[in-house]
């Protein structure tokens, strides 16, 4: 059974939102890594760990 046009559009929009969230997580992980390297590691280590958990790393 084929998807209706509104359902296809919703699926496409949800897929785009999921992709944006994924890449935002990747960006956050990179920032947390850089902050950790610059000596703010203790303060931001929790953010770094959280990003790793959610990115599958």
PQR file of N, CA, C, O and H, with PARSE charges and radii, in Angstrom:
ATOM      1  N   UNK A   1       0.845  -1.180   0.000 -0.4000 1.5000
ATOM      2  CA  UNK A   1       0.000   0.000   0.000 -0.0000 2.0000
ATOM      3  C   UNK A   1       0.886   1.238   0.000  0.5500 1.7000
ATOM      4  O   UNK A   1       1.759   1.391   0.855 -0.5500 1.4000
ATOM      5  N   UNK A   2       0.656   2.103  -0.953 -0.4000 1.5000
ATOM      6  CA  UNK A   2       1.465   3.312  -1.103 -0.0000 2.0000
ATOM      7  C   UNK A   2       1.078   4.351  -0.056  0.5500 1.7000
ATOM      8  O   UNK A   2      -0.069   4.414   0.387 -0.5500 1.4000
ATOM      9  H   UNK A   2      -0.052   1.979  -1.647  0.4000 1.0000
ATOM     10  N   UNK A   3       2.049   5.154   0.324 -0.4000 1.5000
ATOM     11  CA  UNK A   3       1.789   6.232   1.265 -0.0000 2.0000
ATOM     12  C   UNK A   3       1.095   7.386   0.554  0.5500 1.7000
ATOM     13  O   UNK A   3       1.361   7.670  -0.614 -0.5500 1.4000
ATOM     14  H   UNK A   3       2.980   5.103  -0.036  0.4000 1.0000
ATOM     15  N   UNK A   4       0.206   8.040   1.279 -0.4000 1.5000
ATOM     16  CA  UNK A   4      -0.441   9.216   0.702 -0.0000 2.0000
ATOM     17  C   UNK A   4       0.564  10.362   0.671  0.5500 1.7000
ATOM     18  O   UNK A   4       1.572  10.326   1.377 -0.5500 1.4000
ATOM     19  H   UNK A   4      -0.010   7.810   2.228  0.4000 1.0000
ATOM     20  N   UNK A   5       0.294  11.364  -0.135 -0.4000 1.5000
ATOM     21  CA  UNK A   5       1.213  12.492  -0.255 -0.0000 2.0000
ATOM     22  C   UNK A   5       1.461  13.191   1.087  0.5500 1.7000
ATOM     23  O   UNK A   5       2.616  13.483   1.397 -0.5500 1.4000
ATOM     24  H   UNK A   5      -0.525  11.393  -0.708  0.4000 1.0000
ATOM     25  N   UNK A   6       0.427  13.475   1.901 -0.4000 1.5000
ATOM     26  CA  UNK A   6       0.711  14.099   3.200 -0.0000 2.0000
ATOM     27  C   UNK A   6       1.578  13.210   4.102  0.5500 1.7000
ATOM     28  O   UNK A   6       2.422  13.713   4.843 -0.5500 1.4000
ATOM     29  H   UNK A   6      -0.512  13.239   1.649  0.4000 1.0000
ATOM     30  N   UNK A   7       1.369  11.902   4.036 -0.4000 1.5000
ATOM     31  CA  UNK A   7       2.166  10.988   4.843 -0.0000 2.0000
ATOM     32  C   UNK A   7       3.611  10.968   4.347  0.5500 1.7000
ATOM     33  O   UNK A   7       4.541  10.931   5.153 -0.5500 1.4000
ATOM     34  H   UNK A   7       0.683  11.494   3.434  0.4000 1.0000
ATOM     35  N   UNK A   8       3.803  10.993   3.037 -0.4000 1.5000
ATOM     36  CA  UNK A   8       5.150  11.047   2.475 -0.0000 2.0000
ATOM     37  C   UNK A   8       5.865  12.326   2.898  0.5500 1.7000
ATOM     38  O   UNK A   8       7.044  12.298   3.249 -0.5500 1.4000
ATOM     39  H   UNK A   8       3.048  11.024   2.383  0.4000 1.0000
ATOM     40  N   UNK A   9       5.150  13.443   2.862 -0.4000 1.5000
ATOM     41  CA  UNK A   9       5.738  14.721   3.260 -0.0000 2.0000
ATOM     42  C   UNK A   9       6.105  14.715   4.741  0.5500 1.7000
ATOM     43  O   UNK A   9       7.166  15.210   5.123 -0.5500 1.4000
ATOM     44  H   UNK A   9       4.192  13.466   2.577  0.4000 1.0000
ATOM     45  N   UNK A  10       5.232  14.160   5.570 -0.4000 1.5000
ATOM     46  CA  UNK A  10       5.511  14.065   6.997 -0.0000 2.0000
ATOM     47  C   UNK A  10       6.738  13.187   7.241  0.5500 1.7000
ATOM     48  O   UNK A  10       7.605  13.544   8.040 -0.5500 1.4000
ATOM     49  H   UNK A  10       4.370  13.758   5.260  0.4000 1.0000
ATOM     50  N   UNK A  11       6.817  12.053   6.566 -0.4000 1.5000
ATOM     51  CA  UNK A  11       7.961  11.165   6.708 -0.0000 2.0000
ATOM     52  C   UNK A  11       9.241  11.887   6.314  0.5500 1.7000
ATOM     53  O   UNK A  11      10.254  11.785   7.004 -0.5500 1.4000
ATOM     54  H   UNK A  11       6.113  11.763   5.918  0.4000 1.0000
ATOM     55  N   UNK A  12       9.195  12.617   5.207 -0.4000 1.5000
ATOM     56  CA  UNK A  12      10.362  13.360   4.737 -0.0000 2.0000
ATOM     57  C   UNK A  12      10.775  14.425   5.762  0.5500 1.7000
ATOM     58  O   UNK A  12      11.961  14.574   6.057 -0.5500 1.4000
ATOM     59  H   UNK A  12       8.372  12.700   4.646  0.4000 1.0000
ATOM     60  N   UNK A  13       9.810  15.157   6.297 -0.4000 1.5000
ATOM     61  CA  UNK A  13      10.093  16.195   7.290 -0.0000 2.0000
ATOM     62  C   UNK A  13      10.689  15.596   8.564  0.5500 1.7000
ATOM     63  O   UNK A  13      11.629  16.150   9.136 -0.5500 1.4000
ATOM     64  H   UNK A  13       8.847  15.037   6.057  0.4000 1.0000
ATOM     65  N   UNK A  14      10.140  14.467   9.005 -0.4000 1.5000
ATOM     66  CA  UNK A  14      10.662  13.809  10.200 -0.0000 2.0000
ATOM     67  C   UNK A  14      12.078  13.281   9.975  0.5500 1.7000
ATOM     68  O   UNK A  14      12.917  13.341  10.873 -0.5500 1.4000
ATOM     69  H   UNK A  14       9.377  14.017   8.541  0.4000 1.0000
ATOM     70  N   UNK A  15      12.338  12.769   8.788 -0.4000 1.5000
ATOM     71  CA  UNK A  15      13.679  12.294   8.451 -0.0000 2.0000
ATOM     72  C   UNK A  15      14.672  13.452   8.468  0.5500 1.7000
ATOM     73  O   UNK A  15      15.784  13.307   8.975 -0.5500 1.4000
ATOM     74  H   UNK A  15      11.656  12.720   8.058  0.4000 1.0000
ATOM     75  N   UNK A  16      14.282  14.596   7.919 -0.4000 1.5000
ATOM     76  CA  UNK A  16      15.149  15.773   7.935 -0.0000 2.0000
ATOM     77  C   UNK A  16      15.432  16.225   9.365  0.5500 1.7000
ATOM     78  O   UNK A  16      16.567  16.566   9.698 -0.5500 1.4000
ATOM     79  H   UNK A  16      13.379  14.714   7.506  0.4000 1.0000
ATOM     80  N   UNK A  17      14.407  16.229  10.205 -0.4000 1.5000
ATOM     81  CA  UNK A  17      14.582  16.634  11.603 -0.0000 2.0000
ATOM     82  C   UNK A  17      15.534  15.680  12.326  0.5500 1.7000
ATOM     83  O   UNK A  17      16.382  16.117  13.105 -0.5500 1.4000
ATOM     84  H   UNK A  17      13.484  15.952   9.935  0.4000 1.0000
ATOM     85  N   UNK A  18      15.396  14.393  12.071 -0.4000 1.5000
ATOM     86  CA  UNK A  18      16.283  13.406  12.696 -0.0000 2.0000
ATOM     87  C   UNK A  18      17.724  13.605  12.232  0.5500 1.7000
ATOM     88  O   UNK A  18      18.652  13.510  13.035 -0.5500 1.4000
ATOM     89  H   UNK A  18      14.708  14.038  11.439  0.4000 1.0000
ATOM     90  N   UNK A  19      17.912  13.878  10.958 -0.4000 1.5000
ATOM     91  CA  UNK A  19      19.258  14.119  10.435 -0.0000 2.0000
ATOM     92  C   UNK A  19      19.879  15.367  11.054  0.5500 1.7000
ATOM     93  O   UNK A  19      21.062  15.370  11.393 -0.5500 1.4000
ATOM     94  H   UNK A  19      17.158  13.955  10.306  0.4000 1.0000
ATOM     95  N   UNK A  20      19.086  16.426  11.201 -0.4000 1.5000
ATOM     96  CA  UNK A  20      19.586  17.648  11.822 -0.0000 2.0000
ATOM     97  C   UNK A  20      19.988  17.409  13.276  0.5500 1.7000
ATOM     98  O   UNK A  20      21.014  17.912  13.732 -0.5500 1.4000
ATOM     99  H   UNK A  20      18.125  16.423  10.925  0.4000 1.0000
ATOM    100  N   UNK A  21      19.184  16.646  13.995 -0.4000 1.5000
ATOM    101  CA  UNK A  21      19.510  16.326  15.381 -0.0000 2.0000
ATOM    102  C   UNK A  21      20.794  15.504  15.470  0.5500 1.7000
ATOM    103  O   UNK A  21      21.625  15.728  16.350 -0.5500 1.4000
ATOM    104  H   UNK A  21      18.349  16.237  13.625  0.4000 1.0000
ATOM    105  N   UNK A  22      20.946  14.563  14.561 -0.4000 1.5000
ATOM    106  CA  UNK A  22      22.152  13.732  14.557 -0.0000 2.0000
ATOM    107  C   UNK A  22      23.390  14.594  14.350  0.5500 1.7000
ATOM    108  O   UNK A  22      24.361  14.479  15.099 -0.5500 1.4000
ATOM    109  H   UNK A  22      20.271  14.381  13.846  0.4000 1.0000
ATOM    110  N   UNK A  23      23.361  15.456  13.337 -0.4000 1.5000
ATOM    111  CA  UNK A  23      24.536  16.277  13.043 -0.0000 2.0000
ATOM    112  C   UNK A  23      24.766  17.338  14.110  0.5500 1.7000
ATOM    113  O   UNK A  23      25.904  17.751  14.331 -0.5500 1.4000
ATOM    114  H   UNK A  23      22.573  15.549  12.729  0.4000 1.0000
ATOM    115  N   UNK A  24      23.712  17.782  14.771 -0.4000 1.5000
ATOM    116  CA  UNK A  24      23.889  18.702  15.901 -0.0000 2.0000
ATOM    117  C   UNK A  24      24.640  17.995  17.021  0.5500 1.7000
ATOM    118  O   UNK A  24      25.499  18.591  17.671 -0.5500 1.4000
ATOM    119  H   UNK A  24      22.787  17.447  14.592  0.4000 1.0000
ATOM    120  N   UNK A  25      24.321  16.740  17.244 -0.4000 1.5000
ATOM    121  CA  UNK A  25      25.033  15.952  18.245 -0.0000 2.0000
ATOM    122  C   UNK A  25      26.496  15.784  17.888  0.5500 1.7000
ATOM    123  O   UNK A  25      27.360  15.838  18.764 -0.5500 1.4000
ATOM    124  H   UNK A  25      23.623  16.256  16.716  0.4000 1.0000
ATOM    125  N   UNK A  26      26.781  15.581  16.617 -0.4000 1.5000
ATOM    126  CA  UNK A  26      28.166  15.462  16.165 -0.0000 2.0000
ATOM    127  C   UNK A  26      28.904  16.775  16.426  0.5500 1.7000
ATOM    128  O   UNK A  26      30.037  16.772  16.907 -0.5500 1.4000
ATOM    129  H   UNK A  26      26.080  15.538  15.906  0.4000 1.0000
ATOM    130  N   UNK A  27      28.257  17.892  16.105 -0.4000 1.5000
ATOM    131  CA  UNK A  27      28.865  19.208  16.347 -0.0000 2.0000
ATOM    132  C   UNK A  27      29.122  19.430  17.834  0.5500 1.7000
ATOM    133  O   UNK A  27      30.186  19.921  18.211 -0.5500 1.4000
ATOM    134  H   UNK A  27      27.337  17.895  15.714  0.4000 1.0000
ATOM    135  N   UNK A  28      28.162  19.074  18.676 -0.4000 1.5000
ATOM    136  CA  UNK A  28      28.336  19.222  20.119 -0.0000 2.0000
ATOM    137  C   UNK A  28      29.496  18.367  20.629  0.5500 1.7000
ATOM    138  O   UNK A  28      30.259  18.795  21.495 -0.5500 1.4000
ATOM    139  H   UNK A  28      27.298  18.675  18.370  0.4000 1.0000
ATOM    140  N   UNK A  29      29.619  17.172  20.092 -0.4000 1.5000
ATOM    141  CA  UNK A  29      30.711  16.287  20.482 -0.0000 2.0000
ATOM    142  C   UNK A  29      32.058  16.916  20.140  0.5500 1.7000
ATOM    143  O   UNK A  29      32.995  16.861  20.937 -0.5500 1.4000
ATOM    144  H   UNK A  29      28.999  16.824  19.389  0.4000 1.0000
ATOM    145  N   UNK A  30      32.153  17.518  18.945 -0.4000 1.5000
ATOM    146  CA  UNK A  30      33.395  18.171  18.529 -0.0000 2.0000
ATOM    147  C   UNK A  30      33.730  19.343  19.446  0.5500 1.7000
ATOM    148  O   UNK A  30      34.883  19.516  19.841 -0.5500 1.4000
ATOM    149  H   UNK A  30      31.392  17.562  18.297  0.4000 1.0000
ATOM    150  N   UNK A  31      32.728  20.144  19.782 -0.4000 1.5000
ATOM    151  CA  UNK A  31      32.955  21.284  20.675 -0.0000 2.0000
ATOM    152  C   UNK A  31      33.392  20.798  22.052  0.5500 1.7000
ATOM    153  O   UNK A  31      34.324  21.353  22.634 -0.5500 1.4000
ATOM    154  H   UNK A  31      31.791  20.003  19.461  0.4000 1.0000
ATOM    155  N   UNK A  32      32.736  19.776  22.577 -0.4000 1.5000
ATOM    156  CA  UNK A  32      33.096  19.244  23.887 -0.0000 2.0000
ATOM    157  C   UNK A  32      34.524  18.704  23.877  0.5500 1.7000
ATOM    158  O   UNK A  32      35.254  18.856  24.856 -0.5500 1.4000
ATOM    159  H   UNK A  32      31.979  19.326  22.104  0.4000 1.0000
ATOM    160  N   UNK A  33      34.919  18.079  22.783 -0.4000 1.5000
ATOM    161  CA  UNK A  33      36.275  17.561  22.658 -0.0000 2.0000
ATOM    162  C   UNK A  33      37.283  18.697  22.672  0.5500 1.7000
ATOM    163  O   UNK A  33      38.295  18.622  23.368 -0.5500 1.4000
ATOM    164  H   UNK A  33      34.326  17.954  21.987  0.4000 1.0000
ATOM    165  N   UNK A  34      37.013  19.757  21.902 -0.4000 1.5000
ATOM    166  CA  UNK A  34      37.924  20.903  21.862 -0.0000 2.0000
ATOM    167  C   UNK A  34      38.014  21.579  23.220  0.5500 1.7000
ATOM    168  O   UNK A  34      39.103  21.954  23.655 -0.5500 1.4000
ATOM    169  H   UNK A  34      36.191  19.818  21.336  0.4000 1.0000
ATOM    170  N   UNK A  35      36.892  21.736  23.887 -0.4000 1.5000
ATOM    171  CA  UNK A  35      36.910  22.355  25.212 -0.0000 2.0000
ATOM    172  C   UNK A  35      37.722  21.511  26.188  0.5500 1.7000
ATOM    173  O   UNK A  35      38.452  22.042  27.025 -0.5500 1.4000
ATOM    174  H   UNK A  35      36.008  21.431  23.534  0.4000 1.0000
ATOM    175  N   UNK A  36      37.588  20.222  26.074 -0.4000 1.5000
ATOM    176  CA  UNK A  36      38.349  19.325  26.937 -0.0000 2.0000
ATOM    177  C   UNK A  36      39.847  19.466  26.667  0.5500 1.7000
ATOM    178  O   UNK A  36      40.650  19.456  27.600 -0.5500 1.4000
ATOM    179  H   UNK A  36      36.995  19.791  25.394  0.4000 1.0000
ATOM    180  N   UNK A  37      40.218  19.595  25.404 -0.4000 1.5000
ATOM    181  CA  UNK A  37      41.623  19.743  25.028 -0.0000 2.0000
ATOM    182  C   UNK A  37      42.201  21.072  25.521  0.5500 1.7000
ATOM    183  O   UNK A  37      43.397  21.157  25.798 -0.5500 1.4000
ATOM    184  H   UNK A  37      39.565  19.603  24.647  0.4000 1.0000
ATOM    185  N   UNK A  38      41.374  22.101  25.632 -0.4000 1.5000
ATOM    186  CA  UNK A  38      41.843  23.421  26.043 -0.0000 2.0000
ATOM    187  C   UNK A  38      41.850  23.610  27.553  0.5500 1.7000
ATOM    188  O   UNK A  38      42.013  24.732  28.031 -0.5500 1.4000
ATOM    189  H   UNK A  38      40.402  22.032  25.407  0.4000 1.0000
ATOM    190  N   UNK A  39      41.679  22.541  28.305 -0.4000 1.5000
ATOM    191  CA  UNK A  39      41.815  22.628  29.742 -0.0000 2.0000
ATOM    192  C   UNK A  39      40.527  22.829  30.505  0.5500 1.7000
ATOM    193  O   UNK A  39      40.553  22.983  31.727 -0.5500 1.4000
ATOM    194  H   UNK A  39      41.546  21.629  27.916  0.4000 1.0000
ATOM    195  N   UNK A  40      39.414  22.832  29.822 -0.4000 1.5000
ATOM    196  CA  UNK A  40      38.133  22.951  30.505 -0.0000 2.0000
ATOM    197  C   UNK A  40      37.506  21.577  30.660  0.5500 1.7000
ATOM    198  O   UNK A  40      36.290  21.459  30.813 -0.5500 1.4000
ATOM    199  H   UNK A  40      39.394  22.707  28.830  0.4000 1.0000
ATOM    200  N   UNK A  41      38.313  20.562  30.622 -0.4000 1.5000
ATOM    201  CA  UNK A  41      37.834  19.186  30.604 -0.0000 2.0000
ATOM    202  C   UNK A  41      36.962  18.808  31.775  0.5500 1.7000
ATOM    203  O   UNK A  41      35.946  18.134  31.606 -0.5500 1.4000
ATOM    204  H   UNK A  41      39.301  20.658  30.499  0.4000 1.0000
ATOM    205  N   UNK A  42      37.349  19.235  32.966 -0.4000 1.5000
ATOM    206  CA  UNK A  42      36.577  18.855  34.144 -0.0000 2.0000
ATOM    207  C   UNK A  42      35.167  19.415  34.070  0.5500 1.7000
ATOM    208  O   UNK A  42      34.205  18.729  34.417 -0.5500 1.4000
ATOM    209  H   UNK A  42      38.175  19.783  33.103  0.4000 1.0000
ATOM    210  N   UNK A  43      35.041  20.626  33.632 -0.4000 1.5000
ATOM    211  CA  UNK A  43      33.738  21.275  33.574 -0.0000 2.0000
ATOM    212  C   UNK A  43      32.846  20.688  32.475  0.5500 1.7000
ATOM    213  O   UNK A  43      31.630  20.589  32.643 -0.5500 1.4000
ATOM    214  H   UNK A  43      35.822  21.183  33.351  0.4000 1.0000
ATOM    215  N   UNK A  44      33.452  20.304  31.360 -0.4000 1.5000
ATOM    216  CA  UNK A  44      32.668  19.866  30.211 -0.0000 2.0000
ATOM    217  C   UNK A  44      32.741  18.371  29.948  0.5500 1.7000
ATOM    218  O   UNK A  44      32.235  17.900  28.929 -0.5500 1.4000
ATOM    219  H   UNK A  44      34.439  20.384  31.224  0.4000 1.0000
ATOM    220  N   UNK A  45      33.354  17.625  30.836 -0.4000 1.5000
ATOM    221  CA  UNK A  45      33.477  16.191  30.589 -0.0000 2.0000
ATOM    222  C   UNK A  45      32.113  15.507  30.563  0.5500 1.7000
ATOM    223  O   UNK A  45      31.919  14.541  29.826 -0.5500 1.4000
ATOM    224  H   UNK A  45      33.765  18.007  31.664  0.4000 1.0000
ATOM    225  N   UNK A  46      31.175  15.995  31.354 -0.4000 1.5000
ATOM    226  CA  UNK A  46      29.829  15.419  31.336 -0.0000 2.0000
ATOM    227  C   UNK A  46      29.149  15.613  29.998  0.5500 1.7000
ATOM    228  O   UNK A  46      28.473  14.713  29.501 -0.5500 1.4000
ATOM    229  H   UNK A  46      31.333  16.780  31.953  0.4000 1.0000
ATOM    230  N   UNK A  47      29.327  16.792  29.412 -0.4000 1.5000
ATOM    231  CA  UNK A  47      28.748  17.053  28.088 -0.0000 2.0000
ATOM    232  C   UNK A  47      29.379  16.131  27.058  0.5500 1.7000
ATOM    233  O   UNK A  47      28.694  15.602  26.183 -0.5500 1.4000
ATOM    234  H   UNK A  47      29.876  17.523  29.816  0.4000 1.0000
ATOM    235  N   UNK A  48      30.679  15.943  27.164 -0.4000 1.5000
ATOM    236  CA  UNK A  48      31.391  15.066  26.232 -0.0000 2.0000
ATOM    237  C   UNK A  48      30.883  13.637  26.346  0.5500 1.7000
ATOM    238  O   UNK A  48      30.660  12.972  25.334 -0.5500 1.4000
ATOM    239  H   UNK A  48      31.236  16.373  27.874  0.4000 1.0000
ATOM    240  N   UNK A  49      30.698  13.164  27.569 -0.4000 1.5000
ATOM    241  CA  UNK A  49      30.199  11.806  27.771 -0.0000 2.0000
ATOM    242  C   UNK A  49      28.779  11.654  27.246  0.5500 1.7000
ATOM    243  O   UNK A  49      28.451  10.638  26.634 -0.5500 1.4000
ATOM    244  H   UNK A  49      30.879  13.704  28.391  0.4000 1.0000
ATOM    245  N   UNK A  50      27.931  12.659  27.481 -0.4000 1.5000
ATOM    246  CA  UNK A  50      26.561  12.605  27.002 -0.0000 2.0000
ATOM    247  C   UNK A  50      26.516  12.557  25.484  0.5500 1.7000
ATOM    248  O   UNK A  50      25.728  11.803  24.915 -0.5500 1.4000
ATOM    249  H   UNK A  50      28.198  13.485  27.978  0.4000 1.0000
ATOM    250  N   UNK A  51      27.343  13.344  24.825 -0.4000 1.5000
ATOM    251  CA  UNK A  51      27.375  13.337  23.373 -0.0000 2.0000
ATOM    252  C   UNK A  51      27.799  11.970  22.854  0.5500 1.7000
ATOM    253  O   UNK A  51      27.244  11.475  21.873 -0.5500 1.4000
ATOM    254  H   UNK A  51      27.983  13.957  25.287  0.4000 1.0000
ATOM    255  N   UNK A  52      28.785  11.360  23.514 -0.4000 1.5000
ATOM    256  CA  UNK A  52      29.239  10.040  23.103 -0.0000 2.0000
ATOM    257  C   UNK A  52      28.158   8.994  23.236  0.5500 1.7000
ATOM    258  O   UNK A  52      28.037   8.109  22.389 -0.5500 1.4000
ATOM    259  H   UNK A  52      29.235  11.762  24.311  0.4000 1.0000
ATOM    260  N   UNK A  53      27.368   9.087  24.297 -0.4000 1.5000
ATOM    261  CA  UNK A  53      26.283   8.119  24.513 -0.0000 2.0000
ATOM    262  C   UNK A  53      25.245   8.224  23.418  0.5500 1.7000
ATOM    263  O   UNK A  53      24.753   7.206  22.930 -0.5500 1.4000
ATOM    264  H   UNK A  53      27.467   9.806  24.985  0.4000 1.0000
ATOM    265  N   UNK A  54      24.903   9.443  23.023 -0.4000 1.5000
ATOM    266  CA  UNK A  54      23.819   9.634  22.067 -0.0000 2.0000
ATOM    267  C   UNK A  54      24.263   9.482  20.616  0.5500 1.7000
ATOM    268  O   UNK A  54      23.434   9.272  19.730 -0.5500 1.4000
ATOM    269  H   UNK A  54      25.303  10.269  23.419  0.4000 1.0000
ATOM    270  N   UNK A  55      25.559   9.587  20.371 -0.4000 1.5000
ATOM    271  CA  UNK A  55      26.024   9.432  19.001 -0.0000 2.0000
ATOM    272  C   UNK A  55      26.411   7.989  18.692  0.5500 1.7000
ATOM    273  O   UNK A  55      26.816   7.672  17.574 -0.5500 1.4000
ATOM    274  H   UNK A  55      26.233   9.758  21.091  0.4000 1.0000
ATOM    275  N   UNK A  56      26.283   7.130  19.682 -0.4000 1.5000
ATOM    276  CA  UNK A  56      26.626   5.729  19.478 -0.0000 2.0000
ATOM    277  C   UNK A  56      28.101   5.458  19.674  0.5500 1.7000
ATOM    278  O   UNK A  56      28.571   4.359  19.379 -0.5500 1.4000
ATOM    279  H   UNK A  56      25.954   7.388  20.591  0.4000 1.0000
ATOM    280  N   UNK A  57      28.854   6.457  20.175 -0.4000 1.5000
ATOM    281  CA  UNK A  57      30.301   6.305  20.330 -0.0000 2.0000
ATOM    282  C   UNK A  57      30.742   5.921  21.694  0.5500 1.7000
ATOM    283  O   UNK A  57      31.940   5.767  21.934 -0.5500 1.4000
ATOM    284  H   UNK A  57      28.472   7.350  20.414  0.4000 1.0000
TER
END
